[in-house]
């Protein structure tokens, strides 16, 4: 079991890279060239957007939001535009990204463990929340994370931004910004939430540390962007006010561009240190968001909902000169594939308990016919007591199965997401055979 050190220090984060050896080989049925001999494996950077719809990028067709740096990144990457996270809520989604497991397997079902909220006493409520969450952290500490797996290759791992699961060391990170102490405001990132919004100095320091120690690094960049509070720089707010009468839309759109700017700053930082060519960048959003134009909040079909506005995201993989850029608009991938893909790049055998596949393995990707999704209560208990929806996505169909107890009275929904990406036309009654087939797949998935 990993042990957490009680430390108040905010260590600063890094990225490091050294050039690959000259001998390379093309692996069979993969869009990648892998080095046979190298002085050092690639650095790995995970870039995580926070509360952003799959539609809210200019390269995805949005006519209002400008995301030039992410657009460029997408054009340089193996980009899957129809990808998913398995659940539309940040804490369980981030737990999947770091472990490669579905929520039912890593145990983080929602943002908070069920606890007593004391009306009028915020401090007492926070204390109750912290006490209830101790068991969640203890259980998650036993999971094997990507940073744990990278230790065998000599990686330093750094955490910045959102992190829900106690101290950064719970996730196997060597250094991090999040102390996770609930008595000092630790819940979903604490000091880590400053990254991006207050610059990238911490990341710059981590990069220098990795360079000094001559080790490859794994960087977790999960800024609190474009997440609320929607308080963008005034220059961006003024820009988007000209595009809409809704102040709330203007602020949200500005937040998306602000996030894009910080991604550009990160790319530039790594480029300035000469590290780009031996760095694998991976991009994903933790869950969707549809801005309510009338108030500071989201529309109910997005965050926390089983629809594509809650769980769909572009996922991108960039390794200059190694991974072939391609804009894939058809293949379904998932955030469960991120860990297996990294392991594949590094030549680490994928553990049997990981359900995902390497997106660089075309054969495995083509053989997989579908993926699954789960939605649980924000304040969760057991799977049985917290389930809201099960989803299965087997193109062109996606099914949403409401829990008969907590979503009593709701109908099963079936959509042809190729023809109906915004899920307007429920086909369940007219396609009972497909409903039955996908229900059986979900039953088997839950039993695994």
N, C-alpha and C positions, 0 to 999 in steps of 0.2 A: 504494500500500500504506500502511496506517495505521502510524504509528511509535509505539512505546511509550517513554514517558519513564521513566527510572529514578528514581522518587520514593518516599520512605518515608512521605510525608504521608498521613494519613487525612482526606480531605476530607469534609465533612458535607453531607447531602443534602436535597433540597427538592422542593416542588411549588408551581406557581404558576398562578394563573388570573385572567383578566380577562373581563368580560362580553362576550357576543356583541352584534353590532349588532342593530338592530330589524328589519331586513328578513330574512325567512326564506322558504324555499320547501320544499314537500314533494317529495322526489325520487320518481320513478316506481318503484313496486313495492318500496319500502323502508320499513322501520319506523323512520324517522328524519326529523327536520327538520334541514336543513343551512342555515347562515347564508350569505346572499349577500354581505354585507359585515360584516366584524367587525374590531375593533381587534386581536384576538389569537385564535389558534386554541386549542382546549381543551388543558389539561394532560392528560397520559396517565399512569395509574398501573397497572402490572401487579402483581398480588398473587399470589404463588406459594406454595401449600402444598407441604410436602416429606414424602413418605412417608405418604400418607393414602388410605384406600380411598374409593371413590365412595359407599359406603354410610354412611360415618362422619360424618354431619351429622344434626342433628335434622330439618331440612327434607327430608332424603332418607329419613326414616322410622326412623332409629335411635332406639331406646327408652331408651338409656343415656346417650349422649353429648349434652351440651347445647352448642349453638352459636348463641346468640341473635343475635349481631351479624351473623354470616354468613347466618343465616336471614332477617333483615331485609333485608340486602343482596340476597339472592336474590329476595325479593318485590318489590324495587324495580328489578330488572334484566331484561333479555332473557336469560333463563336457559335453557340447554340441558342437561337432566339426563342425556342419553345421548350424551355426547361422549367424545373420546378424545385421548390423546397417542400418537404413533406407536411409542413404545418404552418399556419398563417400567424404565428406569434413568435416574438423574438427569442425568448430564452430557450424554448425547445428547439427552435430552428438553429440557433447558434450551437447548441449541444450536438445536433446532428452534423453540422459542418466540421466540428473538431474531432468527432468520434467516427463518423461514417455510418452511424446506426440510426434506425428509425426511432422515434420517441418511445414506442412501446418497448424497445430494447435498451435504450440508455436511461430511461426512467424519468426524464425531465418532460413532464406533460404540459405544464403551463408556466406562467411567470412566478406564481406564488403557491406555496403549500397552504391548504386551507387553514385559516387562523381567525381568531376573534378580533373583529374591528370594533374598537371602543368609541362610541359616538362622543365627539367633543374632546377626546383625549388622544391626540396624534402620537404622543410619545409612547403611551401604553400600547397602541396599535402596532407601532414599529417594533416594540419589544416582543409582542406576541408573534409578529411575522418572523422576526429573527429566530426565535425559539423554534417555531414550527419548521423553518427551513433548514435547521441543523441536520436533520435526518436526510434531507435531499442532498446536501453537500457531502455528507459522509458516504452516501451510496454512490454519488458521482465520482468521488475520489478513487473508487475501485475500478472505474472504467479506464481502458487504455486509450489515450488520446493520440492524435498525430504527433505532437511534440514528444510524447513518450516513445513512439516508434522511431522517431528521427534520431534519438540519442545514440542508437547503434551505429549511425553514420557520422557521429561527431558533431551534430548540429547544436548551435545555440538557438533557443527559441525565445521570442520577445512578444509580449502582449501590450497592445494599446487599444483604447476605445471600449466598446461595450464588452462586458464580461459579467455573467450572472452568478457564477458558481463559486462564490467565496474568493479567497486569495488566488492570484494568478497561478500560484504553484499547484493548486488543485488540478489545473489543466495541463500540468507538466511543463509549464513555461519556466525558463531559467530566470528571466527578469520580466518585470511588468509594471504597469502603472496602477493596477487595481489592488488595493489591500483587502477589500471584501469584508472589513470589520463592521458589522451593523451598528456597533456603538459609536462609530465615527462616520455614519452615513453610507456605509457600504451596502449596496443592493444590486445594481446592475452596471457598475463600472467605476463609481466614485471618481478618483482623479483621472482615470482613463478617459472620461468623457470630455476632457479638455483637448484631446488630440484633434487636429484638424480645425476646430473652432478657434483655437488659440495657437495655431501654427504647428510645425513639425519638428521643433527643436529636440524633443525627446527621441524621435526616430533618428534624427541625425546623430545623436549621441550613441544610440544603439548601433548604428552602422559603423561608427568609428570604433566601438568596442569590439565588434566582430572582426573588423579589419586588423585591429591590434592583436587579437588572439589567433588570427589566421584560421578561422573556422567558418564553415558555411552557416547560414542562418535561416530560420523560419520566422517571418514577421506577420503578425495578426494586426491588420489595420482595419478597425471596425469603428469609425468615428460616429458620433451621435448626430449624423446627418443623412438625409434631410429631416430627420426626426424632430418633433416638437421639443422645445419651443421654436416656433417659426419666427426667428428674429434675424433675418439675413442682413448683410451689409446694406446700408441705405442706398448705395449706388445701384445694387441689384434690385432692390425693392422698387426704386423709381423706374428702372428699366421695364419691369413687368407690370407696373401700374398702368402703363400705356397700352397694355395688351388686353386688359380686362377691367370690368367695373367691380369685380369682387376683390376686396382687399385680401381675403383669405387665400384665394387662388394665386394672387400676385405674390404673396409671401411664400407660399409653398413652391411655386415655380422658381422663385429666386433661391430658395434653399437647395433645390436640385442643381442649379448652376453653381452655387457655392460649393457643394460637395464635389462637383466636377472640377472646380478650380483646385481643390485640395488634392484630388487624384493627380492632376497635372503637376502640382508641387512635389508629390511623392515620386512620380516618374522622373522629374528633373533632378531631384536629389540623387537618385540612384544612377542616373546617367552622368551627372557631374563627377561622381566617384568612379566612373568607368566600370560599373557593375551590371549594366543592362543586359549584355550579351549572355551572361551566365546566371540569369535570374529567371525563374519560372513565376509568372504572375497569374493569379486566378481571381476572377471577379464573380461575385454573386450578390443578390439582395436578400436580406433575411426574411422579409415578408412584404406583401403589397400594401398599397395605400391609395385610396381615391379621396381626394380632398373635397370636403363639403364646402360649396361656395358661399353658404349662408352663415357659417360659424367655424371656429377653430376646432375641427374634428374631422373624422373620416366617415365616409358613407358605408352603410352596413354590409354591402356586398364585397368589401375589400378586406382590411385587416380583421383577423379572427374569424373570417368566413371561409367556407370550403370552395368558393369560386376561384376562377383563374386570377381575378383581381386581387385575391389574397395570397395565392401560392405560386403564380407563374413569375419567372424572372429570366433575363438572359444570363447565361453562364459562359465565361470566356477563359481561354487558356492561351497564354502567350509565352513563348520561349524563342527568342530571336535566332533564326537560322536552324532551329531544331524542330519546332512544331509548325506545320504548314498552315498559313492563314486560310480560313474558309468561313463564309457566312452560311451556316447550316440552318435552314428555316423549317426543316421537317423532322429531324431526329429528336426524339424525346430523351432528355437527360435529367438528372436530379442532383441535388447537393450531396446525396449519398455517394455519388461517384467521385467527389473531389479527393477524398483520402485514397481510394484505390488508384486513382490516376497518379497522384504523387508517389505512391509506393511503386507503381509500375515504372515511372521515370527513374527511380533510384535503384531498381532491381531488387526491391524487397518483396518477398512473397506475400500475397494478400491472405490475411487470416480468413478462415472458413466462415467466421461469424459476420463478416462484412457483406451486406447484400448488394452493394453497388458494383460497378464494373469500371475499368479504365476506359475513358472516352477515347484513348489513343489506340485501343484494341478494336478495330472495326468489326472483326468477327463476333466478339462478345457483345458489342453494342447492337449489332444487327440481330443477334439471336435472342436478345431480351425483347419481349413483346410489350412490356408495360411496367409501370411503377405504381406506388401506392401513396396515400396520404391519410393523415389523421388529424382530427380537431378535438381538443379536450377543453375543459373549463379553464378559465384564466387562473382561478384558485383551484388547484387540483388535489385529489386524494389518490385513490387507486384507479387503475384503468377502468375497472367495472363501474366505479362510482363517478367517473369524470368524463366519460366518452360523450361527445356531441355528434360527430360525423366520421364515417369512413369513406374514403375515396379510392377509386381505381382508375387509372388513365391508361387505356389500351387503344391507341389511335386506330380509327378516328374518334373513338368513343371515350367519354368520361362519365363515371357514375358517382353519385353522391347518395350515401345511405345514412339517413338520420337515425340517431339512437332512439329506440322505441319508448324509452323512459324519459330521458332529459329533453328530447325533441319530439315528444308525443304529438301526433296529429300532423306532422310534416310528411310530405310525400317523397318517395324516391324520385330522384331526378337523373335523367340521362341526356347527355348532349353530344352532338357531333361537333367536336371542337375545331375540326378542319373547316367546316362550313359555317360554324356558329361560334366564333372565338369568344364572344361576350355572353354566351350561354343564355339566350333569350327563349329558345324553343325546346321545351321538355319533350323528349321522345319516349319516355318510359312506357306509356300506355300502348304505343304503336309498335314497340320493339321488345315484347316480353321475353323473347328468347335471348336477347343480348343482356337484358337485365339479369336473367337467371344465371347466365354464364359468368358475368362479372361479380355477382353476389357470391358465387362459388369460389372465385378467385380470392375475394376478400376474406372469406371464411378460412381458406387455406393459409393466407397471409397472416391472419391473426393467430393461427395455431402454431406458427413456426417458432 
